[in-house]
Amino acid sequence: MRYRSVVALLVLAVVAFAQAAGAEVDREKLLKEPGVYATFAVFKVGDQWSQMDKEARDAGVADVKKVFLKHADKITVDTHLLRGLSEKADFFLRVHSKDMLDNQNFLVDFMGTTFGKTLKNTDTFNGITKALNYVPSFPDDLKSELKTPPPQGSPYVVVVPIRKDAEWWLMSQDARSAMMKEHTDPTVAYLKTVKRKLYHSSGLDDLDFITYFETAKLDDFNNLVIGLLKVKENRHNQRFGDPLLLGTIRPLDEILEILSR
């Protein structure tokens, strides 16, 4: 009886371990919490991929999916298609985790696949999410406006890396807050059509910020950026884009199918 009890406990332990190992990370939680590391990895597909026969490409695609599954308990990955809207790159991955090492391990495995070995990594941006720095000092009416629910299901994505000048960082917190209040005012009109997420990159990359946007209305995004270019805070942007990534949000299977044509 004791032997059977021990075996039963071992079986339960193995099952529990397998379930834990196969559990996916909570994506929604990672996308909302501060202290989450993000890596934007941008790729161009080499000619050798299209020159492979279909069987080899199918095997390569299967290996890519295995890598995504292998790391699903530590990271979440969003896939975006650039091909057709950019001559410099074909797609990019937005990777989130609680530890930058997990981002690196995933991308090393991804780039080690048959498909990954045909890619050129054209750009990589790294950042971390933080609690809002300036909003607590904003007027209550503006704070209320900023609680407008963001749009959902938007097909377009825009990524704009930003670097500030030294003068920006030498300003007092109050001076920066006043400029960021002026920066925020013209964005209110677009809260219902443009979703925004900010990543802090100082010390983690050659950037200071990565700004990530989703929208179904590129005309609204265009007008939003024009409004932001008119405020005083823009004078302190040494870099705005370069590269600016414009693409569409697509599932992994669809992107792999398109890139295998």
C-alpha positions in Angstrom: 0.0 0.0 0.0 2.8 2.4 1.0 4.5 1.7 -2.4 1.4 2.4 -4.3 0.9 5.7 -2.4 4.4 6.8 -3.2 3.9 6.0 -6.9 0.7 7.9 -6.9 2.3 10.9 -5.4 5.2 10.7 -7.9 2.7 10.6 -10.8 0.8 13.6 -9.4 4.1 15.5 -9.0 5.1 14.7 -12.6 1.7 15.8 -13.9 1.9 19.0 -11.9 5.4 19.7 -13.2 4.3 19.1 -16.8 1.3 21.4 -16.4 3.5 24.1 -14.9 6.1 23.7 -17.6 3.5 24.0 -20.3 1.7 27.0 -18.8 1.8 30.2 -20.7 2.8 33.4 -19.1 0.0 35.9 -18.3 0.2 38.2 -21.3 -2.3 40.8 -20.1 -0.5 41.1 -16.8 2.9 41.5 -18.4 1.5 44.2 -20.7 0.1 46.2 -17.8 2.7 45.9 -15.0 5.7 48.1 -14.4 9.1 46.5 -14.2 8.6 44.4 -17.4 11.5 44.1 -19.9 10.7 44.5 -23.6 12.9 43.7 -26.6 11.9 44.8 -30.1 13.8 42.6 -32.6 13.6 43.6 -36.3 14.5 41.2 -39.1 15.0 41.1 -42.9 14.5 37.7 -44.5 17.5 36.6 -46.7 17.2 35.2 -50.2 18.3 31.7 -49.1 15.0 31.2 -47.3 12.9 31.5 -50.6 15.5 29.3 -52.4 14.8 26.3 -50.1 12.3 23.7 -51.2 8.9 23.6 -49.6 9.7 20.6 -47.4 12.7 22.4 -45.9 10.7 25.6 -45.3 7.9 23.6 -43.7 10.4 22.0 -41.3 11.9 25.4 -40.6 8.5 26.8 -39.7 7.8 23.9 -37.4 11.1 24.6 -35.6 10.1 28.3 -35.1 6.8 27.2 -33.5 8.6 24.9 -31.2 10.8 27.7 -30.0 7.8 29.9 -29.3 6.2 27.0 -27.3 9.4 26.3 -25.4 9.6 29.8 -24.0 5.8 30.4 -23.6 6.1 30.0 -19.8 8.6 32.9 -19.5 7.8 35.4 -22.3 5.0 36.7 -24.5 5.7 37.6 -28.1 3.7 39.8 -30.4 4.4 39.5 -34.1 4.2 42.3 -36.7 4.6 42.3 -40.5 6.6 45.1 -42.1 7.0 43.7 -45.6 5.2 45.8 -48.2 5.5 48.9 -45.9 9.3 48.9 -45.4 12.2 48.1 -47.7 14.6 47.8 -44.7 12.9 44.9 -42.8 10.2 42.3 -43.2 8.9 41.8 -39.7 9.6 42.4 -36.0 8.9 40.7 -32.7 7.9 42.5 -29.5 9.0 40.3 -26.6 8.0 40.9 -22.9 9.2 39.2 -19.8 10.1 39.8 -16.1 13.8 39.1 -16.8 15.8 40.4 -19.8 17.7 37.1 -19.8 14.5 35.3 -20.9 14.1 37.7 -23.9 17.7 37.0 -24.8 17.3 33.2 -24.5 14.2 33.2 -26.7 15.8 35.3 -29.4 19.0 33.2 -29.4 16.9 30.0 -29.9 14.8 31.7 -32.5 17.8 32.9 -34.5 19.3 29.5 -34.2 16.5 27.8 -36.2 16.8 27.1 -39.9 14.5 30.1 -40.6 16.4 32.3 -38.1 19.8 31.6 -39.8 18.4 33.2 -43.0 17.6 36.4 -41.2 19.4 39.7 -40.9 18.8 41.4 -37.5 18.5 45.0 -38.7 17.6 46.6 -35.4 17.1 45.7 -31.8 15.6 48.0 -29.1 15.5 47.2 -25.4 13.4 48.9 -22.7 11.5 48.5 -19.4 8.0 49.6 -18.4 7.7 52.0 -15.4 5.0 53.7 -13.4 3.9 57.1 -14.9 6.3 59.9 -14.0 4.4 63.0 -14.8 0.7 62.2 -14.8 0.4 62.5 -10.9 1.1 66.3 -11.3 -1.4 66.9 -14.0 -4.8 68.7 -13.4 -7.6 66.4 -12.3 -9.6 67.0 -15.5 -6.6 65.9 -17.7 -6.1 62.8 -15.5 -9.8 62.0 -16.0 -9.4 62.3 -19.8 -6.4 60.0 -19.8 -8.6 57.2 -18.3 -10.4 57.0 -21.7 -10.4 53.3 -22.7 -7.9 52.7 -25.6 -9.1 51.3 -28.9 -9.0 47.5 -29.3 -8.3 45.3 -32.3 -6.4 47.9 -34.2 -4.5 46.5 -37.3 -1.7 49.0 -37.6 1.4 49.3 -35.4 3.9 52.2 -35.3 7.2 52.1 -33.2 9.1 55.4 -32.7 12.4 55.3 -30.8 13.3 58.6 -29.1 16.5 60.1 -27.7 16.5 63.3 -25.6 19.2 65.9 -25.4 21.3 66.6 -22.3 19.3 69.7 -21.5 16.2 67.7 -21.0 17.7 65.6 -18.3 19.3 68.7 -16.6 15.8 70.3 -16.1 14.0 70.1 -12.8 11.2 67.6 -12.4 8.7 70.5 -12.3 10.0 72.0 -15.6 9.7 68.6 -17.4 6.3 68.0 -15.9 5.1 71.3 -17.3 6.4 70.4 -20.8 4.9 67.0 -20.6 1.5 68.5 -19.6 1.7 70.6 -22.8 2.8 67.4 -24.7 -0.2 65.5 -23.4 -2.9 68.1 -24.2 -2.9 67.5 -28.0 -3.1 63.7 -27.5 -6.5 63.8 -25.7 -8.4 64.1 -29.0 -6.9 60.8 -30.2 -7.2 58.6 -27.1 -10.1 56.7 -28.6 -8.3 55.9 -31.8 -4.6 55.6 -31.0 -3.3 53.3 -28.3 0.1 54.1 -26.8 2.7 52.3 -24.6 5.9 53.8 -23.4 9.2 51.9 -22.6 12.2 53.5 -20.8 15.6 52.7 -22.5 18.2 55.0 -20.9 21.2 52.8 -20.0 19.6 49.7 -21.6 20.1 51.0 -25.2 21.3 54.0 -27.2 17.8 55.4 -26.8 15.9 57.0 -24.0 12.4 55.8 -24.9 10.6 53.4 -27.2 7.0 54.6 -28.1 4.7 51.9 -29.3 1.3 52.8 -31.0 -1.6 50.8 -32.3 -4.4 52.3 -34.4 -7.0 51.6 -37.1 -6.8 55.3 -38.2 -3.4 56.2 -39.6 -4.7 59.7 -40.5 -5.4 60.3 -36.8 -1.9 59.0 -35.9 -0.4 61.4 -38.6 -2.3 64.3 -37.0 -1.3 63.3 -33.5 2.4 63.4 -34.5 2.0 66.8 -36.2 0.5 68.1 -33.0 3.4 66.7 -30.9 6.0 68.2 -33.2 4.6 71.7 -32.4 5.1 71.6 -28.6 8.3 72.8 -26.8 9.2 69.4 -25.5 9.9 68.3 -29.1 12.9 70.7 -29.2 14.7 68.2 -26.9 14.3 65.2 -29.2 17.7 64.5 -30.7 16.2 61.4 -32.3 12.6 60.8 -33.3 12.4 57.5 -35.3 15.3 56.4 -37.4 14.1 53.8 -37.8 10.4 54.4 -37.5 8.6 51.1 -37.9 5.2 51.0 -39.6 3.5 47.6 -39.9 0.5 45.5 -39.2 -0.3 43.2 -36.3 -0.5 39.6 -37.6 -0.5 36.2 -36.0 2.7 34.1 -36.2 1.2 31.5 -38.6 0.1 34.2 -41.1 3.5 36.0 -41.0 5.4 32.7 -41.5 3.1 31.8 -44.4 3.6 35.2 -46.1 7.4 35.1 -45.6 7.5 31.6 -47.1 5.9 32.6 -50.4 
